[in-house]
Amino acid sequence: MAEDLFDDIEPVDGGVTAPKGFRANGVSCGLKEGGYKDLGLIWSEVPCDVVGAYTNNKVKAAPVRLSMSRMSNKISAVIVNSGNANCVTGKQGEADALRMTALTEQYLEIPEGSVLVASTGVIGEPLPMDRVDYGVEKIARLIKNESNIQNFTNAIMTTDTRQKNFGCELKIGDTPVKIGITCKGSGMIKPDLHMFHATMLVFITTDVAMSRDLLHSAVKEAIEYSFNRISVDNDTSTNDTVLLFANGMAENKPIDAENGDYKVFLKALTELCVSAAKLIVKDGEGANKIVKIEIKHGLTMTDSKKIARAVADSYLVKTAVFGNSPNWGRVLAAIGYSDAKFDLGRLVFSINGLPILEKGEQNRANISKANGEMIQNEITFTIDLGLGYKEYYLWTCDLSYDYVKINAHYIS
């Protein structure tokens, strides 16, 4: 996150444990080989309003369906496991997801229906519930005395190579308010998140006091500018989940209108989500580079989105990036099949500001220079359509040999 975001907003450590009243921890219960942590828990001292988004994949895992059904409840905790997606596991999977929440409620001594559940890992395998039962009891007892964000983050990771924790403090009036975010994601990343309906799991906590409707609006907008604008491998997971928990413990004057306080909160939330989304792309399975696809002067927003998505999702474009090749032909081909309106006679394609295709003609001098730009770890592709005023962007990454190696041996 940019440290100079704007006045009165400062980065803080701790991820989801940064806001007042939130704890998190993680343990090993035997879902992963090697004794790695695989069961995590976030717990708020007081019940929260929760808003969020889930995958639009028609195959939704049992924990997704259960959590969706509880979004109107007051929520105190979310139990998360890695190593097993609990997806396509039939009635038993539904019962197991419900049991995970019921045991968490029992051991934390909180009301029925006040726990959500999320899972990530292998599809089609039943959860070994004897291990999970042991793990839930273990972590519920531990979290009452100890909070450890590193343990929680490790517990929710699958093919991730790094932890993803962000936080910030802002002022609502004279009251300090914090937002924290912890997420995982490395493969199966082409989120298609609809409000209230390898995987991306995103947990956001805040101690702000704000109406549920405004929390809903804020997270919806933040997602649109962040998690819905990334692509690693053109696959939408069955378990994608983004959840925001607000417990009101900052005791600020409640935000109940889209006023200046709301805008400050929205800005901070969006920037946190953008930072997390970009790190997911940077940590894409086998990825070496992150690429921002910028569309300028599109005729309509729909056309701009279609072109950005076509280029970002193109395996030929992604492999060209891996090979350090300024292959404008692959970009142009993706634009051509995007079903968007464009005029080749007006289009300008640039790499890090160097125009290499201008109005149907390649710029050979700049192509030579672009070879040097393609070795950078962060690259910007700008597609200026020259037709209107609509702009859009996406982040994607390269597609490497390691991506194939990782997924050739990952059962899902």
C-alpha positions in Angstrom: 0.0 0.0 0.0 1.3 3.5 -0.8 2.4 5.0 2.4 1.5 8.5 1.2 -2.0 7.4 0.3 -3.3 10.7 1.7 -3.4 12.5 5.1 -4.4 10.6 8.2 -4.1 7.1 6.7 -1.1 5.1 7.9 -0.1 1.5 7.2 -0.1 -0.9 10.2 1.0 -4.4 10.7 -1.1 -7.4 11.8 -3.5 -8.1 8.9 -6.9 -9.1 10.2 -5.7 -8.8 13.8 -4.9 -5.1 13.4 -8.4 -3.7 14.2 -9.5 -3.7 17.8 -11.2 -6.8 19.1 -10.0 -9.3 16.4 -7.8 -12.4 17.0 -6.5 -15.0 14.6 -4.4 -18.1 14.9 -3.6 -21.3 13.0 -2.8 -24.9 13.9 -1.9 -28.2 12.2 -4.6 -31.0 12.3 -3.2 -33.3 9.6 -5.0 -32.1 6.4 -1.6 -31.3 4.8 1.3 -33.7 4.7 4.4 -32.7 6.6 2.8 -31.2 9.6 2.1 -27.8 8.0 -0.5 -25.6 9.5 -3.9 -26.2 7.9 -6.7 -24.9 10.1 -7.2 -21.2 10.9 -9.6 -19.2 12.9 -10.6 -15.5 13.1 -12.6 -14.5 16.1 -14.1 -11.1 17.2 -14.7 -10.3 20.8 -18.1 -8.9 19.8 -20.5 -10.0 17.0 -19.9 -8.4 13.6 -21.9 -7.3 10.7 -20.5 -9.2 7.7 -20.7 -8.4 4.0 -18.9 -10.0 1.1 -18.9 -11.8 -2.2 -18.5 -15.4 -3.4 -17.6 -17.2 -6.6 -19.9 -17.1 -9.5 -18.8 -20.6 -10.5 -22.0 -22.8 -10.8 -20.1 -25.5 -8.9 -20.0 -24.0 -5.4 -18.3 -25.8 -2.5 -20.3 -26.8 0.6 -18.6 -24.1 2.8 -19.5 -21.4 0.3 -23.1 -22.4 0.2 -23.3 -22.6 4.0 -21.7 -19.2 4.6 -23.9 -17.6 1.9 -26.9 -18.7 3.9 -25.7 -16.9 7.0 -24.7 -13.5 5.7 -27.6 -11.8 7.4 -26.6 -13.1 10.8 -24.4 -11.5 13.4 -21.1 -13.3 13.0 -18.3 -13.7 15.5 -15.9 -16.0 13.8 -14.8 -17.8 10.6 -13.1 -21.2 10.6 -10.9 -21.9 7.6 -9.1 -25.0 6.4 -6.6 -25.6 3.7 -5.6 -28.9 2.0 -9.2 -29.8 1.2 -11.8 -27.7 -0.7 -14.8 -29.8 0.6 -16.3 -29.4 -2.9 -18.3 -32.0 -4.8 -18.5 -34.0 -1.6 -22.3 -34.4 -1.6 -24.5 -34.5 1.5 -21.5 -35.5 3.7 -19.6 -32.4 2.6 -22.6 -30.2 3.7 -22.8 -32.0 7.0 -19.0 -31.6 7.5 -19.1 -27.9 6.8 -22.0 -27.5 9.3 -20.1 -29.5 11.9 -17.0 -27.3 11.5 -19.1 -24.3 12.4 -21.1 -26.0 15.1 -17.9 -27.2 16.9 -16.4 -23.7 16.7 -19.6 -22.3 18.2 -19.5 -24.9 20.9 -15.9 -24.3 21.9 -16.0 -20.5 21.7 -19.4 -20.5 23.5 -21.1 -18.4 21.0 -24.6 -18.6 19.4 -25.6 -21.1 16.7 -25.3 -19.6 13.3 -22.6 -17.1 14.3 -19.7 -18.8 12.5 -18.8 -18.9 8.8 -16.6 -21.5 7.1 -14.2 -21.4 4.2 -12.1 -24.2 2.6 -9.4 -24.4 0.0 -7.5 -27.3 -1.5 -8.2 -30.6 -3.3 -11.7 -31.0 -4.9 -13.7 -34.2 -4.6 -12.2 -35.6 -1.4 -14.1 -35.9 1.8 -12.8 -34.1 4.9 -11.2 -36.4 7.4 -13.4 -35.1 10.2 -11.7 -36.9 13.0 -8.7 -34.7 12.3 -10.8 -31.6 11.8 -12.7 -32.2 15.0 -9.4 -32.4 16.9 -8.1 -29.3 15.1 -11.2 -27.1 15.9 -11.0 -27.9 19.6 -7.3 -27.2 19.6 -7.5 -23.9 17.8 -10.6 -22.7 19.8 -8.8 -23.2 23.0 -5.6 -21.6 21.7 -7.2 -18.5 20.3 -8.7 -17.6 23.7 -5.2 -17.0 25.0 -3.0 -16.3 22.0 -3.3 -14.4 18.7 -0.8 -15.1 15.9 -1.3 -13.6 12.4 1.6 -15.6 10.9 0.1 -18.9 12.1 -3.3 -18.0 10.7 -1.9 -16.9 7.3 0.2 -20.1 7.0 -2.8 -22.2 7.9 -4.9 -20.9 4.9 -2.1 -21.1 2.3 -1.9 -23.8 -0.4 0.5 -23.1 -3.3 1.2 -19.6 -2.1 4.9 -18.7 -1.6 4.4 -15.7 0.7 2.1 -14.3 3.3 -0.4 -11.6 2.3 -1.2 -9.3 5.2 -2.1 -5.6 5.0 -3.5 -3.0 7.4 -4.1 0.7 7.8 -5.3 3.2 10.4 -7.4 6.2 9.5 -9.4 8.9 11.3 -13.2 9.0 11.4 -13.7 12.4 13.0 -11.2 12.3 15.8 -11.5 8.5 16.3 -8.8 6.1 15.1 -10.2 3.3 13.0 -8.3 0.3 11.6 -8.8 -2.0 8.6 -6.9 -5.3 8.2 -6.8 -7.8 5.4 -5.3 -11.3 5.1 -5.7 -13.3 2.0 -4.4 -16.3 0.1 -4.3 -17.0 -3.6 -1.8 -18.2 -6.2 -3.7 -20.4 -8.8 -7.2 -20.8 -10.1 -7.3 -17.0 -10.1 -9.8 -15.4 -12.4 -12.3 -14.1 -9.8 -15.9 -13.6 -10.9 -17.3 -12.3 -7.6 -21.0 -11.5 -7.2 -22.4 -9.8 -4.2 -24.1 -12.3 -2.0 -24.2 -15.3 -4.0 -5.7 -23.3 -5.5 -8.7 -20.6 -4.6 -8.8 -17.0 -3.5 -9.8 -16.4 0.1 -9.9 -12.8 1.4 -10.7 -11.8 4.9 -11.1 -8.2 5.9 -11.7 -6.9 9.4 -12.5 -3.4 10.7 -13.4 -1.9 14.0 -15.4 0.9 12.3 -19.1 1.5 13.2 -21.0 1.8 9.9 -24.4 0.7 8.6 -24.6 -2.7 6.9 -25.9 -1.1 3.7 -22.8 1.2 3.5 -20.4 -1.6 4.3 -22.1 -3.6 1.5 -21.6 -0.6 -0.9 -18.0 -0.1 0.2 -16.9 -3.7 -0.2 -18.7 -4.0 -3.6 -16.8 -1.0 -5.0 -13.5 -2.1 -3.5 -13.8 -5.5 -5.0 -14.6 -4.1 -8.4 -11.4 -2.1 -8.4 -9.2 -4.9 -7.1 -10.1 -8.6 -6.9 -12.3 -8.5 -10.0 -9.4 -7.0 -12.0 -6.8 -9.8 -11.7 -6.1 -12.9 -13.7 -3.5 -15.6 -13.1 -4.7 -18.6 -15.1 -8.1 -17.9 -16.5 -9.8 -20.3 -14.1 -12.6 -19.3 -11.6 -12.4 -21.3 -8.4 -15.3 -23.1 -6.8 -14.4 -21.7 -3.4 -13.6 -18.0 -4.0 -14.7 -15.9 -1.0 -14.3 -12.3 0.1 -15.6 -11.4 3.6 -15.6 -8.1 5.5 -16.2 -8.2 9.3 -17.1 -5.0 11.1 -17.4 -5.1 14.9 -17.8 -1.4 15.7 -15.3 -1.5 18.5 -13.5 1.7 17.4 -16.6 3.5 18.8 -16.5 6.2 16.2 -19.6 8.2 15.4 -21.5 5.6 13.3 -21.3 6.2 9.5 -24.8 6.1 8.1 -24.5 8.3 5.0 -22.1 8.5 2.0 -20.4 11.5 3.6 -16.7 12.5 3.9 -16.1 9.8 6.6 -17.5 7.2 4.3 -15.3 8.3 1.4 -12.2 8.2 3.6 -13.0 4.6 4.7 -13.8 3.6 1.1 -10.6 5.0 -0.2 -8.5 3.1 2.4 -10.5 -0.1 1.9 -10.0 0.1 -1.8 -6.3 0.7 -1.6 -5.8 -2.2 0.8 -7.8 -4.5 -1.6 -5.7 -3.3 -4.5 -2.5 -4.0 -2.7 -3.7 -7.5 -1.8 -5.0 -8.2 -5.3 -1.7 -7.2 -6.9 0.3 -9.4 -4.5 -1.9 -12.4 -5.4 -0.9 -11.8 -9.1 2.7 -11.4 -8.2 2.5 -14.7 -6.3 0.8 -16.5 -9.1 1.9 -20.1 -9.5 5.3 -19.9 -11.2 4.9 -16.2 -12.0 7.9 -14.0 -12.5 6.2 -10.8 -13.7 3.1 -8.7 -13.1 1.6 -6.9 -16.1 -0.9 -4.1 -15.9 -3.3 -4.0 -18.9 -4.5 -0.4 -19.4 -7.3 0.4 -21.8 -7.7 4.1 -22.8 -10.2 5.9 -24.9 -12.6 3.0 -25.4 -16.0 3.7 -27.0 -17.9 1.9 -24.1 -16.9 0.5 -20.8 -18.0 -2.9 -22.0 -15.6 -2.8 -25.0 -12.8 -1.7 -22.7 -13.4 -4.6 -20.3 -13.6 -7.1 -23.1 -10.3 -6.1 -24.6 -8.5 -5.9 -21.2 -9.8 -9.3 -20.2 -9.0 -10.9 -23.6 -5.4 -9.7 -23.4 -4.9 -10.5 -19.7 -6.3 -14.0 -20.1 -4.4 -14.9 -23.3 -2.0 -17.7 -22.8 0.0 -16.6 -25.9 0.4 -13.1 -24.4 1.3 -14.5 -21.0 4.0 -16.8 -22.5 5.4 -14.0 -24.6 5.8 -12.0 -21.4 7.6 -14.9 -19.8 9.9 -15.1 -22.8 10.6 -11.3 -22.6 9.1 -10.9 -26.1 7.3 -7.6 -27.1 5.0 -9.7 -29.3 2.4 -7.1 -30.4 0.9 -9.6 -32.8 -0.4 -11.7 -29.9 -1.9 -8.7 -28.2 -3.5 -7.6 -31.4 -5.0 -11.1 -32.0 -6.5 -11.0 -28.5 -8.0 -7.6 -29.2 -9.4 -9.0 -32.5 -11.3 -11.9 -30.9 -12.5 -9.9 -27.9 -15.8 -9.0 -29.7 -15.2 -5.4 -28.8 -15.4 -2.4 -31.1 -12.0 -1.0 -32.2 -10.4 0.7 -35.2 -7.0 -0.6 -36.2 -6.3 2.8 -37.9 -6.6 4.5 -34.5 -5.2 1.9 -32.1 -1.9 2.5 -30.4 -0.2 -0.2 -28.3 2.6 0.7 -26.0 4.9 -1.1 -23.6 6.0 0.9 -20.6 5.1 4.1 -22.6 6.9 3.0 -25.8 4.5 2.9 -28.8 5.3 -0.2 -30.8 2.1 -0.4 -32.9 0.6 2.8 -34.1 -2.4 2.9 -36.3 -1.7 -0.4 -38.1 2.0 0.1 -38.4 4.7 -1.3 -36.2 7.4 1.0 -34.8 10.6 -1.0 -35.3 12.8 1.4 -33.4 10.6 1.2 -30.3 10.2 -2.6 -30.6 14.0 -2.9 -30.2 13.8 -0.7 -27.1 10.8 -2.6 -25.8 13.0 -5.7 -25.6 14.7 -4.1 -22.7 11.4 -3.2 -21.0 10.2 -6.7 -21.2 12.8 -8.0 -18.7 11.3 -5.8 -16.0 9.4 -7.4 -13.1 6.5 -5.0 -13.5 5.3 -4.0 -17.0 2.5 -1.9 -18.3 0.7 -2.6 -21.6 -1.3 0.4 -22.8 -3.9 0.0 -25.5 -5.2 3.4 -26.6 -8.3 2.7 -28.8 -8.7 6.4 -29.8 -12.5 6.1 -29.9 -14.1 7.5 -26.8 -13.5 8.3 -23.1 -13.8 5.0 -21.3 -10.9 3.5 -19.4 -10.3 0.2 -17.7 -7.4 -1.8 -16.3 -6.5 -5.4 -15.2 -3.4 -7.0 -13.7 -2.1 -10.3 -15.0 1.1 -12.3 -14.8 3.3 -14.4 -17.1 2.9 -18.1 -17.6 6.0 -20.1 -16.9 7.3 -23.6 -17.0 6.9 -23.7 -13.2 3.1 -23.2 -13.6 2.8 -26.4 -15.6 5.0 -28.3 -13.2 3.0 -27.2 -10.2 -0.4 -28.0 -11.7 0.7 -31.2 -13.4 1.1 -32.7 -10.0 -1.7 -31.0 -8.1 -4.9 -33.1 -7.8 -8.0 -31.0 -7.9 
